[in-house]
Amino acid sequence: MQSDMQTNSVSKKMVWAGRIVSALPILLLLLDGIMKLRKPESVVQGFIQLGYSPDLIVGIGIALIASTVLYAIPQTSVLGAILLTGYLGGAVASHLRAGQGPLMGGPILVAVVVWLGLWLRDRRVRHLIPLRS
């Protein structure tokens, strides 16, 4: 009985830690998506420097916001994490192609935090990706 109570306590702490960790990339990616919808000059210039047409900015912003919302909803969080991983991988590839290698650390770090937050808050993901001692 004591073990069950301790397990529930640890699980609740992990879930809350996961929610807090997940909030960081959610806020960052939503802000990034909103900036793409607003299309300030700095975003347009960044797209041009990466070799993309500014006509793609709004569509990419919508895809980013939709993926982030899916990640934030517990029932669709795994799908959201997969979509965000693809989005962030594309960001890494775009920066490498444009010769901006040092900038690739940011998207990789965000992807790691996305999965860490999901791992902490979702028991199914912990079973899928177990840590061994």
C-alpha angles and dihedrals in degrees: 000000000000090000092055091052091049091048091051090048092051091045092051091049091049092048092051092045088051092050091051093046090046092051091066098062091036091059093042095048094044089052090049091050093048090050089053090053091049092047101207115190093258091059092047091049091047091054091049091050089052090052098251129130114250086230088076096058099088094045092050090047091053091049090049094049092046092049091047092050090050089052092050094053110081095218093054100029096111092053089047092051091051092049092046090050089055092047093049091045088055089052090053091049092048093052092046092049090051091050094250096126100155091059092063092080092074098060091042091052091048090051091051091050090048091056094040091054091047092047091053096047101039121063091195091059090048088055091047093048105030122185113226124213 
